[in-house]
Amino acid sequence: MIEIMRVRKLLSQQQNILSKIALGAPLDEVLENICLSIEELIEDSSAKCSILTLKGEQLFHSAAPNIAKGYCEAINGVHIGPSVGSCGTAVYEKKRVIASDIATSPLWENYKALALSFDLRSCWSTPIISTQSDILGTFAIYHDSAKSPTPQDLELIDFFVDFTSIALEKHTESLKSKVLLAELQQSNEKFKAFAKVLPDLTLILSEEGEYTNVYGTTNESLYLSQEHVINRNVRDIMPPEDANPIMAVIAKTLQTNEVQVFEYQLNIKGKQLTFEGRTAPLESYQPNNPSQRHVVWMARDISTRKAAEEEVQRLAFFDPLTNLPNRRMLNDKLSMYVEQIKQSEHTGALLFLDLDNFKRINDSLGHNAGDEILVELSQRLTRVLNPTDTLARVGGDEFIILIENVGDSHKQASLESELMAKVVQSVFYDKFEIGDLAFQVSCSIGICLINNANAISENILKFADTAMYRSKMKGGNSSSFYDPALQTLLENQTELETDIVRAIACDEFCAYFQPQLSIDGSIIGAEALIRWNHPTKGLIFPNSFIPIAEQFGLIQKLQNIVLRDICILLETLRDHNALKNQFNVSINISQCQFNSSTLKGELFKAIETYDVLPSQIKLEITESMLAGDLMSTVKQMKELKSQGFVFSIDDFGTGYSCLKHLSVLPIDELKIDKSFIDKVLDNASGQSIVQSIIGLGHSLDINIVAEGVESAEQLHILKSMGVNAVQGFLFAKPLTHSNYLKWHKEHQ
C-alpha cells in the first residue's frame, strides 16, 4: 500500500487536477500538472513523465515537462506498431508495455540510439483508455537507469492514467460542445437569412389562434403588417368567413397530430388570393409555457400558378384559335356519350367536316387569312347548332360535330343526320370575306351513326373520317355515310404502308435486272426493276406496292435501294472486266421523284460512293411527266445531262402526246411500250404505229428500244423496221443480282 504521506499528497494532487479539469483549464496546463504530480510522488526521483495523444495511427507529444525538447520533437508523430518502442507498441497491442532496459529491449531496436542519447534507459508505457474503451494515447515513465516498476509504482501510474483519461475526454467533449455551439449559431444565422428571403409565409399560431411569430415573405400576404399581427388573434383580424376555416384547420392539426395540406382563398387588400397551406403540430414552442400547444402554418401564394393551371387546362381542352373544344375534349365527351348510348335505345351521330381545297387559301394569302376564315366558320356553325350539340376543331381545317340524339330508329337517324349535314353546308352559302377579297368555301362531310351496334369511340371517329374521304372522292361539297367497303380499302392501304416501312428497315427490297441487247445481239445494258422479297407472301411485284409508296412518301427510299443495287452491279462487272463502255443500267424515275429537290444529290451520292460513271446510269421517265411545266422539266434534264447522265422515255406512245416537244428534250432513247409490240404481228395498223415511232426517233437521232419482245417473229419484224435495241422474255426475265452476273458471263 502507498504510505499515508504519499496518500495525502496524492489526494491533494487529485483535488488540484480535478479542479483544473472541472474549471476548464487549458489541456496543456492540466497534462503538465499531471506529469509533475506523478514525478513528485513516484519513489525514484529520476522519473520523468511523458503523455502522448493518439490521432489516427500516430502519437503526438502533449506533455513532458522534464524530458528534453529534442527527444519530444524526434518522437512527435511516430506511427504505432508492434516494435515501436514502449508507447507505439502499447497502443498497438492495447496493453501496458514495460521496457526495463531500453538498450537490450527488442521493442526499442530502431529507437534506442535516440533514447540513450538523451540518457533515457527504461520506459514503462500504459495506454490511456476512455470510458468508451477507445485508446486516447499513452502515459509513460522514463528513468535514467535500467529499472523495473514495483507494484506500488504501477498502482500510482494507474491513478494518474485515470486522471489523464478524464482530462482528455473532458477536452474532447469541450471541443465537441464548441463545434456544436458554432454549428447551432451558424444554423441560426442561416435560418434568419432564409426567413428573410423565404417566399412562403410561415406562421406560428397558438391553439387559440394567436399569432406568436411570423417569418418570411412581405406584408402582401397578410391582412395586416407583421408588427400588427403578433400577439393578436385570428378572429380579431379576419372576418368570420375567413377566420373560422383557419381555426378549424388548427384544431384538426392538433387533434390528429398529422400534417395537413389544403388550399384556401383570402381577400387581401381587395385581391382574391389562393394559398396552399401546410400545417404541423409544434410542441413546447415556448419553454416558459410548455403546456401551450402551437402549430406551424406555412402559406404559399399560388394565385399565379392556379391561373396558369387554368390556362393550361384551357389549352389542353380547347382550340386556342377558335376557343372550340379540341380533339382531346371531344374524345372525352365521345367516350362518356358512348357509355350513355349503351344504356339507351337512342341513336346519335358524328359529323366529320373537312374544308375543300383550303390549302389554296393558306398558300395564296397566308395562314393569317386562313385563320380568319376558320374563326368565322366556327361562329357560323355555332349559330346553327343546338346547345346540346358539341362542335370541336380537331385539326387544321377539320371540325367534328357530335349530335347526341337524332332518333330512335335507324331510318329516322339517317334522315335527321342528312338534314343536319345540309344545315351545316348552308353556312357555306355566303362567301368568306378577307379584306377586299371574297372566297367561296365548301366542305366534305362524313357521317357515322352511333348506337349499340357501333359504340366504340375509336371506330366512330375512324368511320366518320372514312365517310368524309368518300365525300372527297365524289368531288367534295357533299356528305356521305360510312361505307364498310371503303374502310376496308383504307385499312389495307395503311397496313401495307406499315409493312413497307418495316420491309425497308429489314432490307427486303432489292433490284432485279432485265438485259437489253442491241439488234445484233450484243449486251448494251439492263433495266433495274424493284422487287419485294416478303417473308410470308413471297416475291411481290411493283404494281402492288409502288402506288402506296408514292402516296405515303416512301418512294425515295425505294429509289435509293434500286440505285444502290445498280451501283453494286456496275462495280461487280467492272471488277470482273465485264463492263463495256456503252453499257448502262436504267432506273425508273417517278413524277414525284423527278420533282424532288433531292434527286440530284441522291444520284451523285450513290455514284461517288461506288465510283460509278454518270453515263452508266440511264434515267427513265414517262411521257406523262412532260405534261406539266415543260420548261422546268427541260432545265432539270439538261442539268443532269450535262453531268453525264443518260435519259430515256419509257412506255412511249401510251401517255401525253409530246411529239412536238421531242426536239427540245435531251433524250437519248425512246422505249416502245409492250402493248404496241404485242400487236406488231396482228395487223398493218399495229406495225404502222411502231414504224412511225421508229421513224420519228431516227429522224431526231434518238435510239429506239422495243420492250416486251417475247417471240422470234416479233424480233424479226422489229429488226426489219430498224429498231436499235430490244429487251423481253425472249432473251431473259428480270434476274437477281447473282443470276444476272451468270447470264451476262454466258452471253458476253
Summary of the structure (lengths in Angstrom):
residues: 748
radius of gyration: 50.8
end to end distance: 125.6
largest distance: 154.1
contacts: 2271
relative contact order: 0.04
helix: 48%
strand: 24%
